[in-house]
């Protein structure tokens, strides 16, 4: 068994993976300092935009301006689902145009409101053709975006087999030592409302990887959970037309920094000027 007293890294490595997992440690956690992450960088994470109509445009233009005005240069942006209110092209198109104004890459995953019907996701796929399941690298970090939706359903949702099969094929191609960030719409943190019903199964696939942070949306509230080495969060919405589920009034986004193999984040409130 693993002793209860603190152990050095060298001592920890003497124990088998099974003992470490039983003690609540991922092997990936032991490698947090071994990744090939380069110089620090900043990125923004925005969830639950719920663009409805042109009344929402000034709000999101203001978000873009606020991000560009930060002293810390944001090098890319993650949009974590529910870009639109009703999954319509006339809602997606302004979002795409406005956030292109950031002048940096914008990486998108789908939310349940981004479906237009039980089987209709054409508008989203046409305007964001590479935003299903995918990965990319930045500054020595690995980022994985997953589609956790199953049509427009909001609760009792399991991440579909299609996504899990893609993940099973993609993970062997990733570097187990490099720090990794996962982003997907439905919450994955324990005891969070609307959590994906198979979240444990999905997270378990990352047990041998250096997973450091998971960004989720859907539940419009600030939550933070720890699953071994990873910090799993939801955030308040960044929407002009929608409110937060926990009754909080502040709406905005995360300004994040990747540094020394870890992610730190700051909630930035946005108000309509």
C-alpha positions as CSV (number, residue, x, y, z in Angstrom):
1,X,0.0,0.0,0.0
2,X,1.0,3.6,-0.5
3,X,2.0,5.3,2.9
4,X,-0.1,8.1,4.2
5,X,2.9,10.3,4.8
6,X,4.1,12.6,2.0
7,X,6.4,10.9,-0.5
8,X,9.1,12.2,-2.8
9,X,8.7,11.7,-6.5
10,X,11.3,9.0,-6.5
11,X,9.5,7.2,-3.8
12,X,6.2,7.4,-5.5
13,X,7.7,5.9,-8.7
14,X,8.5,2.7,-6.7
15,X,4.8,1.9,-6.4
16,X,2.8,0.3,-9.0
17,X,0.1,2.1,-11.0
18,X,-2.6,0.1,-9.3
19,X,-1.5,1.3,-5.8
20,X,-1.3,4.9,-7.0
21,X,-4.8,4.8,-8.5
22,X,-6.2,3.2,-5.3
23,X,-4.7,6.2,-3.5
24,X,-6.4,8.6,-5.8
25,X,-3.3,9.5,-7.9
26,X,-3.1,9.3,-11.7
27,X,0.3,8.4,-13.2
28,X,-0.2,11.5,-15.3
29,X,0.0,13.6,-12.1
30,X,3.5,12.3,-11.5
31,X,4.5,13.6,-14.8
32,X,3.2,17.2,-14.4
33,X,6.7,18.6,-14.3
34,X,8.0,16.4,-17.1
35,X,6.1,17.9,-20.0
36,X,7.6,19.8,-22.9
37,X,5.5,23.0,-22.3
38,X,7.3,26.1,-23.5
39,X,6.9,29.7,-22.5
40,X,3.7,30.8,-20.7
41,X,0.7,31.9,-22.7
42,X,-2.8,33.1,-22.2
43,X,-6.1,32.0,-23.6
44,X,-9.8,32.8,-23.1
45,X,-12.6,30.3,-22.4
46,X,-16.2,31.3,-23.1
47,X,-19.3,29.2,-22.6
48,X,-23.0,29.5,-23.3
49,X,-23.2,32.5,-25.6
50,X,-26.8,31.7,-26.5
51,X,-26.9,34.2,-29.4
52,X,-30.5,34.9,-30.2
53,X,-30.8,37.9,-32.5
54,X,-29.2,41.2,-33.4
55,X,-29.9,42.6,-29.9
56,X,-27.0,40.3,-28.8
57,X,-24.5,41.7,-31.2
58,X,-23.3,44.7,-29.1
59,X,-22.8,42.4,-26.1
60,X,-20.5,40.0,-27.9
61,X,-18.7,42.8,-29.7
62,X,-18.0,44.2,-26.3
63,X,-16.6,40.8,-25.1
64,X,-14.2,40.7,-28.0
65,X,-13.1,44.3,-27.3
66,X,-12.6,43.5,-23.6
67,X,-10.5,40.4,-24.4
68,X,-8.3,42.4,-26.9
69,X,-7.8,45.2,-24.3
70,X,-6.3,42.8,-21.7
71,X,-2.7,43.6,-20.9
72,X,-2.1,39.8,-21.3
73,X,-2.2,38.9,-24.9
74,X,-4.7,36.1,-25.6
75,X,-3.3,33.7,-28.1
76,X,-6.5,31.7,-28.8
77,X,-10.1,31.3,-27.6
78,X,-12.2,28.3,-26.7
79,X,-16.0,28.6,-27.2
80,X,-17.5,25.8,-25.1
81,X,-20.9,25.2,-26.6
82,X,-24.3,26.8,-26.9
83,X,-23.1,29.4,-29.3
84,X,-26.7,29.8,-30.6
85,X,-30.1,29.8,-28.9
86,X,-31.9,27.7,-31.5
87,X,-29.2,26.2,-33.7
88,X,-30.0,28.5,-36.6
89,X,-27.5,29.6,-39.3
90,X,-28.6,33.2,-38.8
91,X,-27.5,32.9,-35.1
92,X,-24.2,31.1,-35.8
93,X,-23.1,33.4,-38.5
94,X,-22.9,36.6,-36.3
95,X,-21.0,34.6,-33.6
96,X,-18.5,33.4,-36.1
97,X,-18.0,36.9,-37.6
98,X,-17.8,38.7,-34.2
99,X,-15.3,36.3,-32.6
100,X,-13.1,36.3,-35.7
101,X,-12.5,39.9,-34.7
102,X,-10.2,38.6,-31.9
103,X,-7.6,38.0,-34.6
104,X,-6.5,34.7,-33.0
105,X,-7.7,31.1,-33.5
106,X,-11.1,30.3,-32.1
107,X,-11.8,26.7,-31.2
108,X,-15.4,25.6,-30.9
109,X,-17.3,22.6,-29.5
110,X,-21.0,22.0,-29.9
111,X,-23.7,22.6,-27.2
112,X,-27.2,21.1,-27.0
113,X,-28.7,24.5,-28.1
114,X,-26.6,24.3,-31.3
115,X,-28.9,21.5,-32.6
116,X,-32.0,22.7,-34.5
117,X,-33.9,19.5,-33.9
118,X,-33.4,15.9,-32.7
119,X,-31.2,15.1,-35.7
120,X,-30.6,18.4,-37.4
121,X,-27.1,19.9,-36.8
122,X,-26.5,21.0,-40.4
123,X,-26.3,24.7,-39.7
124,X,-23.6,24.2,-37.0
125,X,-21.6,21.7,-39.2
126,X,-21.7,24.0,-42.2
127,X,-20.4,27.0,-40.4
128,X,-18.0,25.1,-38.1
129,X,-17.0,22.2,-40.3
130,X,-14.0,21.1,-38.1
131,X,-15.6,21.5,-34.7
132,X,-16.7,17.9,-34.0
133,X,-14.1,16.0,-32.1
134,X,-10.5,17.2,-32.6
135,X,-7.2,18.0,-30.9
136,X,-4.5,20.7,-31.4
137,X,-1.3,21.7,-29.8
138,X,-0.1,25.1,-28.6
139,X,3.0,26.1,-26.8
140,X,3.9,22.5,-25.8
141,X,0.3,21.9,-24.5
142,X,-2.3,19.5,-26.0
143,X,-5.9,20.5,-26.2
144,X,-8.8,18.1,-26.9
145,X,-12.3,19.3,-27.9
146,X,-15.1,16.8,-27.6
147,X,-18.8,16.8,-28.7
148,X,-20.7,15.7,-25.6
149,X,-24.1,16.4,-27.0
150,X,-26.9,14.0,-28.0
151,X,-29.3,16.2,-29.8
152,X,-31.0,19.2,-28.0
153,X,-31.6,17.3,-24.7
154,X,-30.4,19.2,-21.7
155,X,-30.3,16.5,-18.9
156,X,-29.7,12.8,-18.5
157,X,-27.3,13.0,-21.5
158,X,-24.5,10.4,-22.1
159,X,-21.6,11.3,-24.3
160,X,-22.3,9.4,-27.5
161,X,-20.4,6.2,-28.6
162,X,-19.3,8.1,-31.7
163,X,-17.3,10.6,-29.5
164,X,-15.9,7.8,-27.3
165,X,-14.7,5.8,-30.3
166,X,-13.0,8.9,-31.7
167,X,-11.3,9.5,-28.4
168,X,-10.1,5.9,-28.1
169,X,-8.5,6.3,-31.5
170,X,-7.0,9.7,-30.8
171,X,-5.5,9.2,-27.4
172,X,-2.7,6.8,-28.5
173,X,-1.5,9.6,-30.8
174,X,-1.1,12.1,-27.9
175,X,2.0,12.5,-25.8
176,X,1.4,11.2,-22.3
177,X,3.9,13.5,-20.8
178,X,2.8,16.8,-22.3
179,X,0.2,18.7,-20.3
180,X,-3.3,18.3,-21.6
181,X,-6.6,20.4,-21.5
182,X,-10.0,19.0,-22.3
183,X,-13.0,21.1,-23.2
184,X,-16.5,20.0,-23.9
185,X,-20.0,21.4,-23.3
186,X,-21.6,19.1,-20.7
187,X,-20.2,19.1,-17.2
188,X,-17.8,16.3,-16.3
189,X,-17.1,17.3,-12.6
190,X,-18.6,15.1,-9.9
191,X,-21.9,16.3,-8.3
192,X,-22.4,19.0,-10.8
193,X,-26.0,19.5,-12.2
194,X,-26.5,18.2,-15.7
195,X,-23.3,16.2,-15.6
196,X,-22.9,13.7,-18.4
197,X,-24.1,10.3,-17.2
198,X,-20.9,8.6,-18.4
199,X,-18.5,11.2,-17.3
200,X,-16.5,8.8,-15.1
201,X,-16.0,6.5,-18.1
202,X,-14.8,9.4,-20.2
203,X,-12.5,10.8,-17.6
204,X,-11.1,7.3,-16.9
205,X,-9.7,7.2,-20.4
206,X,-7.2,10.0,-19.4
207,X,-5.8,8.2,-16.4
208,X,-2.4,7.7,-18.0
209,X,-2.2,11.2,-19.4
210,X,-1.1,14.5,-17.9
211,X,-4.6,16.0,-17.8
212,X,-4.4,19.3,-16.0
213,X,-7.7,21.2,-16.7
214,X,-11.2,20.5,-18.0
215,X,-13.4,23.3,-19.1
216,X,-17.2,22.8,-19.4
217,X,-20.3,24.8,-19.8
218,X,-24.1,24.1,-19.9
219,X,-24.6,24.6,-16.1
220,X,-24.5,28.4,-15.9
221,X,-22.7,28.7,-12.6
222,X,-19.2,28.7,-11.2
223,X,-18.1,25.2,-10.1
224,X,-14.7,23.7,-9.4
225,X,-14.0,20.0,-8.8
226,X,-10.7,18.1,-8.5
227,X,-10.4,14.7,-10.1
228,X,-6.8,13.6,-9.3
229,X,-4.5,16.1,-11.0
230,X,-7.2,17.8,-13.1
231,X,-9.3,20.9,-12.1
232,X,-12.7,20.6,-13.7
233,X,-14.8,23.7,-14.0
234,X,-18.0,25.2,-15.3
235,X,-18.5,29.0,-15.5
236,X,-21.2,31.5,-15.5
237,X,-22.7,32.1,-18.9
238,X,-21.5,34.8,-21.3
239,X,-24.9,35.6,-22.7
240,X,-27.0,38.8,-23.3
241,X,-30.2,36.8,-23.5
242,X,-29.8,34.2,-20.8
243,X,-29.3,34.2,-17.0
244,X,-27.2,32.1,-14.7
245,X,-28.7,28.9,-13.1
246,X,-27.4,29.6,-9.6
247,X,-29.0,33.1,-9.4
248,X,-25.7,35.0,-9.7
249,X,-25.8,38.2,-11.7
250,X,-22.2,38.3,-13.0
251,X,-21.7,37.1,-16.6
252,X,-18.3,36.8,-18.4
253,X,-15.5,34.4,-19.3
254,X,-12.3,32.9,-18.1
255,X,-8.9,34.5,-18.8
256,X,-6.4,31.6,-18.4
257,X,-2.7,31.2,-18.3
258,X,-0.7,28.0,-19.0
259,X,2.6,28.1,-17.1
260,X,5.0,25.6,-15.8
261,X,2.7,22.7,-16.6
262,X,-0.4,24.1,-14.8
263,X,-3.4,26.2,-15.8
264,X,-4.6,29.2,-13.7
265,X,-7.8,31.1,-14.5
266,X,-9.4,34.3,-13.6
267,X,-13.1,35.1,-14.0
268,X,-13.6,38.3,-16.0
269,X,-17.0,40.0,-15.7
270,X,-18.5,41.6,-18.8
271,X,-21.1,44.3,-18.7
272,X,-22.9,45.9,-21.7
273,X,-21.3,49.4,-22.1
